[in-house]
Amino acid sequence: MRLTCQEQLLPGGTLQEKWDAAQAFGYDGIELRGQGGHRIRERLPELHRARRDGVVMPTVCVEMLHFIGDFDADRRRDALENMRTQLSVIAELGGTAAMTPAAYGMFSRRLPPFEPPRDEAGDRAVLLDALGDLGEHARREGVRILLEPLNRYEDHMVNRLEQAVELAEATGLDSVGVVADSYHMNIEEADPQSALVAAAHRLHHVQVSDSNRLEPGAGHLDWTAFVAALASIGYAGDLAAECRLSGPAEQALPKAAATLRAAGAGRA
């Protein structure tokens, strides 16, 4: 399991400088952030220079204010267009996947008004339409689109891995997979290790942060059990640090990498 780190966590003014820091801290790749407005396409000259200089950039995680399950059709259409761009760019860089949640922050069944403006059947239809569209685009590009479950306070549609897997399966496309995020799993999964095992056939990426959203090792998650569950299913993908930091990156990120290596992931 390769350890990667999202770009915004790393010190440095360029991707090359961030790459030097990532390697020094114990990481083997950088996960890009895909902002709205097709920003990642505008970054292509920078990204190609970084790739020529040896920077490893296998994945991109969307960073937008609206997503593929938005209630508004125009925002939903814009999210789809941006995700197509991110899939094409990560393919051009020799990467493997782009990822997105269904939505973020637009509604929670746990907070007033409690009832969303679209029913569950409507949610499912919207998500299947989006994932089918993106899955076909990903297939043509030779990469994958990955759906990430978020906890109930951030999204009302897809909270657990089994829900994401069911939607991916319903598309009938191998180019649609799921992302496991340890922070959200800590809230939503009754047995996180069993959830990872059950999702094995569609699990193509893992994001890691601890129980408090800080870096691995700064909370109470059992990383040995978490990594062992991944090893048991033969998971050979990335563990990407997506978290807040408990201190300066120069201190927190090496400790996180050491925590994950001690649990059995990353470099020996």
N, C-alpha and C positions, 0 to 999 in steps of 0.2 A: 504494500500500500504506500503510494507516494504521498508525501506531505506537501501541500501547497498553501499559499497564503494570499488573501485578497489584497489587491494593490494598495488600497487606501491605508492599510495598517503599516505599511513598510516605509521607513525613512528614505528620503532621496528625492531629487527634483526630476529625475528621468527614470524610465523603466530600467535602463541599464544600471543606474545607481541602486534602484530598489532590488534588482536581481542580485547585485553584489551583497546587499544586506540580507536578502532571503537566504542565499547560500550560506553565509556566515552564521545565520541563526538556526540552520538545520533544515531548510525547506528546499524542495526540488522543483518548484514551479510557482507561477503567479496566476491567481484567478483574477481576470479582468472584471471591471464593473461596466455594464452597458447602460449608459444614461439615455434619456429620451431625446427626441429630436434627431435621431440617427447619428448621435455624437460619435459612436464607435466607427462609423464609416468615415467620418471626418478625420479620425485619428489614424487611418490606414498608413500614411507615410511614416508616422512615429512608430506604429506597430511593426511595420516591415523592417525598419531600421533595427528595432529591438530584436526581432527574430534573427536578422543577419548577425547580430552580435551575440547570439546564443541564448537569448531569454526564452524560457519555456513558458508558454501561455496556453494551457490545454482547454480552458473553459472560460465562459463569461456568465456572470450573474446579473440579471436585469436590475437597474436602479431607476425606477420611474415612479410617478405619482398615480398612475392608472395602469390596469393590467387586463389580461384577456377575458376576465369574467366581469368586467365593469358593467354597471346597470345602463350606462349611457352608450348608445350605439357608436357615436363618433369617437369617444375615448377608447372604446373596445377596438374599433377599426385601427386607430392609431397605434394601440398596443400591439396588435397583430403585425402591422407593417414594420414596427421597430423590432419585433422579435424575428421577423424574416431577415432583416438586415443583420441582426446579431448572429443568426445562424450562418449566413453567407460569409460574414467576416471571420468568424472562428474557423470555418472550413478553409478559407483562404490562408489562414495562419497555420494550418496543419493541426488544429485542435480537434476536440471530440464532441463538445456539447454546449448548448446555451440553456439556461434554466429560468423558470418563472413560477411564481405562485398563481393561484386563480385570481386573487385580489389581495389587497392589503388595506386595512383600516377603514373601509367604507361602510362596514356594518358588522355588528356582533350580536348574536342571539342572547348574549349575556348582559347586554346593556340596552337601555331604552333607545328606540321604541319597541324593541324585541321582535317585531315581525318585519322581515325584509319586503321590499316592493316587488320581488319576483319569487315565485314558489320554487320548490326543490326541483320539480320537473323542468322548469325554465332554466334554472342554474345548470342542470345537467346538459340540456340541449345546447346552451351557449358554450359550455366548456368542451363538449364533444366536437362541436363545429370548429372551434378554435384549434383544438389539439389535432384534429384531422387535417386541417389546412396546414398547420405548422409541421406536422409529421410528414406530410407529402413533400414539403419544401426541404425539410431536414434530410429526407431520404435522397432527394435529388442532389443535395450538397454533400452527402456522405457523412453526416453527423447526426446527432440526436437532439430532440427537444425534450427537456426534463421538467416534470411538474413537481413542485415542492409544496407539501402540506405545511400550513402554518397553524399556530395554536388558536384556540377559540376566541381569544381576545383581539386577534388580528385579522381573522378571516372566518366567515361562517360556512363556507362551502366545502373546503377540503382540509381536514384537520389531522387525519391519521394516514399512515402509509397505505393501509388496505384500501382506503377510498381513492387515493391517487393511483394505485395499481389497478383497481377496477376500471377507472376511466381510461388508463393507458391500454388495458386489454380490450376495451370496447372499441377502440379505434381500429384494431386489427393490424396495426403498424408496428414493426419492430423498432422503428425510428423514434417511437414515443416511450419514454421511460420515466423514472421517478428519482427524486433527490430525498435523502434522509438528512434531517437537520437535528442534531442531538439536543439542542435547546428546546425546540418545539416538541420533540418526542418526550422529553422529560415532563412536559405538562400533559400531553395527550395520550401517550401509550401506557397501558397498564403494565405491560412487560416489554420494554424497548428491545431487548435481545431477541425475543420471539418475533416481534414485529419485523426486525431486520431479516430474520430467517424466512419468514413468510413472503417477504417482498423480493427475495433473492433474484427471481427471474426477470424482474423489471428494474432492479436497483443498479444505477450506473454512476452515482455520485453521492458523496457524503460530505456534509458541512459540519464542522465541529466548533462548539463553544460549550462552556460549562453551564451548570444549573442556573447561574445568575447572569448569563449572557457574557461573562468575562471569558478570557482564554482558558483552554483546557488546563486543569490543575488548580484553578482559582475558585472552584466551587466544590460540590459534593458528588458529582457523577462518578460512577465506577468505570473508569476507562479500561481497565483490564478486561472486565466482562464485556464491554462494548466492542473492543477490538477483537476479542475472542469470538464473539458472535459473527463478526464480519469474516474472520479467518475460517470459521466453520462452513461458510457458504462459498469459500473460494474467492471472496471479493478481492480484486486486484486493482481497483480504481483509486482515485484520489481521496484523501482526507483534507478538505480545504478549510483553513481557519477563517471563519466569519464571526467576528466577535467584537466586543469592546475590550480594552486593555486595562489591566489593574495598575499599570505604571508605564514608564517609558518603554517604547517598543524594544529597545536594546536589552531590556531586562525581561519583559513579559513574554515576548515571542520565543526566545531560546528556551525559557522554562516550559512553555507549552509544547514545543517540539520534543523536549526531553521527556515530558509526561507521556506523550503519545509513543515515543520510542520505547520507553520502559514498559508500556502496555503491550508492545509487540508490533507496532506499526513503524513505517519509515525506515531510515537507514540503521544498520546495526551499530 
